[in-house]
């Protein structure tokens, strides 16, 4: 009985692995959007979620564009440094994380200036 149970488990396990994945497409297969298109989609999503007015949309589009260029620069830097695998010292790691947190604090303050308190709580 025990052997039959193990055999049944093996068969079920093997058939589940053999099935094709129909979930999310691979990143390389996904449509590549331009940075401007990604920014527009991000802005529209925020507009729907937070019910932004025209002036808020204009300000948020500037912020989204700035974030996008910073993200692209960081990705390019990571790709360039990918070959030279260098372990960061504790001071370098601290400086990097501190800079990232400072940028997040500045972003939070900018968002508070643009959004109403109700919108800020929703976002």
N, C-alpha and C positions, 0 to 999 in steps of 0.2 A: 504494500500500500504506500509505503514511504517513497519507494522508487518511482511509482506511478505519479505521485504528487510532484516530485522533483522534475520528472520528465515533462509534466504538463506546464510547470512554471518555466522551464527552459524554452518550450515551444512558444508560449505566450510572449516571453521576453524577446525572443528572436524575431517574431513577427512584428512586434511593436517597433523594434529598431529598423527593420527592413522597410517600413512605410516611409513614404516621401513626406518631407516637411512642407506644409502648405501655409505656414504662418507668415511672418514678416519676411520680405525678400532680403537677400544679402545686401550689404552696404554698397558693394560694387555694382549691383544690378539696379539699385534705386536711381531714380532720375536725379541728375546732378543739377542743382539750382545755382543760379548766380548769387553772389552776396546780396545784391539789391533785391532779388526775388525773395530770399530768405528773410531779409529785413522787413519787407512789405507784409509777408505772411505773419511774421512775429507781431508786427504792429496791429494787423487786423485781428489777430487772436486776442491781444490785450484789449483792443477796443471792444470786442464782444464781451470779454470777461468783466471788464471794469467800467463799461459804458463811458468811454472817454469822449470829451467834446473836441471840437476842431483844434482849439489852441493846445489842448493836452496832447492830441495826436501829433501835432507839429513838434512839440518839445520832446515827446517820447521817440519820434522818428530820429531826431538828432542823437539821443542817448543810445538808441539801438544801433545806429550807424557807428558810433564811437566804440561801442562794445564789440561790434563785429570786426572792426579793423584791429582792435587789440587782440581779439581771439585769433584772427588770421596770422598776426605777427607772432604770437606765442606758438602757434602750430608750426609755422615756418622755422622758428628757432629750435623747436623740439626736433623737427626733421633733420635740421642741420647738425644738431648735437647727438643725434641718434647713434651715429657711427662711433663717436668717442664716448664710450660708457664711462662717465666720471662720477664717482660718488661724491655728493656734496658734503662739506664739513658741517658741523652743527651750527656754526655761525652763518654760513651761506644759506642753510636750510631755514634758519630763524629769520634771516633778512628776507628771503623769498616769501615765506608765509606771512610775515609782518606786512610786506608790501601788498600782498593779496588782500589781507584783511583791511588795510587802510583804504584800498580801492573800493571794497564792499561798503565800508562806512560812508565814504563820499557818495557812492551810488545811492545808498539808503537816504541820505540827506537830500539829494537831488530829487528823488522820488517823492519825498514828503512835501517838497516845495511845489511839485507839479500836481499831485493827486490830492483830492479831498480826503479828510480823515476816514470817511466811509469807504472810499475806493482803496485807500491804503490798507485798511483792515482786510478787505476782500482779496487783495493781491498778495 
